[in-house]
Amino acid sequence: MASGLVAPIVDGELQTRTDSGDSLTKKSNNKNEIDSDMFLTLLVAEMQNQDPLEPTSNTEWVSQYATFTQVTKMSEMANTVDQLRGNSLVGKEVMMKVTSESTGEVSYKRGLVEYMMLESGKTILVIDGDKYNLDDLDSVISEEYSDAFDIYSEWAAKVNALPSIKVLNKNYEGVVRELYDQINSMTGYQQNFMKTYAAEEITKLGLCVAQLEKMGIKFEKPEVKPETTLDTILESFNTKMNAILDKLNKISPPEDTEEGDGDKDGDKEEEGNGDKTEKA
């Protein structure tokens, strides 16, 4: 009994290339790395084939080995950093960018990092059961971006499914109203996301709304919130500070009033003493 095919068939050809395979293959084919055994082999070969009349000094041999050791330690440190980086990505949503060496085709894979593993000294991220090299990491996606992207994908697909303006009729009122209310109820971040990635869909929906309004169907216009700028923030701050200063002035009497009262009391005492002197 023949087993089922595990690879898809496109245009009559069995497709055995995958994004995960490309991500791992191009990294594993790198044979330019030199380990310590290869370096010592090359060093011994160089010593055996050196010019006996002008032999290389021992200091130069030691210098070469010290340089190689330093490079090796730096490579090990870089691998350790990659492992720590891979661990920090577990449980996060990422975007992988993979370029096929055979075709040069660039593909993207979006998904949640399930776990990290080491394979042939390389840090591997496992996404949906497939392995990807950490070097192919394109971006780390925040939860807010992920939610906005999912909303955008569903919303844009529904807008693109609407008919052209020429054949649009009142039967599409429910769908158009749902899409219209949905985008107006989105958060500020989601609306900015839509303006960036769904500009064409927003224009199409606006035309559909205008067409239905010509047919007598009314749509409630959203409230336009004032844009927050640095000037508005400073103006609000100054208003609040002035209100606080006014309250403080009402609580504590001005100093001029106290001095004026003191002068009046002094004048009364002097007048009293003068009257007593005249009587005497």
C-alpha angles and dihedrals in degrees: 000000000000118000120238121262115263096195127065124249117229121182090348094305128112109242110216097161117098134178090242091051092050091049092054100035099056091051096046092050091064103112097165093094114107120207126201094265092055091047092052090048091053091045093053091047090052092050092049093050099041122121107270090208092054106026121184113257121247089240091062092050091052091047092053093049092047090052091050091049091052092050090048092052091049090051091050090050090051090051090051091051090050090052092051089047091050091050091052090055095057109116093016129111114244141176117229121202113204126185118197113229092206100049104014089231115153118217134176131219121195121191150110118290104239098186144331126242140174120240122176089342092306127117110242127194118207114214121176088343094306125113122234130180115244089232088069093061108128103175144340112237123218121222090247092054091046092053091047091050093051091048090047093051094052095040095047092048091055092048092050089051091061116103124248121278091256094064098031112121141168091279088077094055094103095051095044093047091050092052091044094051092043096057092043091053095051122111121260091257092051093048091051088049089053093049089054102043105020103043093128093048091049090052091050092050090049090054091049091051091049091049093051091047088057086058091056099263113135126214122197110241115230121243112261108228116210113254114251111234136165091260093055091048092051091046092052091047093051092048092053093046092051090051091052092049091050091054091049091051091053093051098049117046117231118266094236091067092056092049091048091053090049092053092050092052090049092051092051092052092050092049091050093052090048093054091050091052092052092050091050 
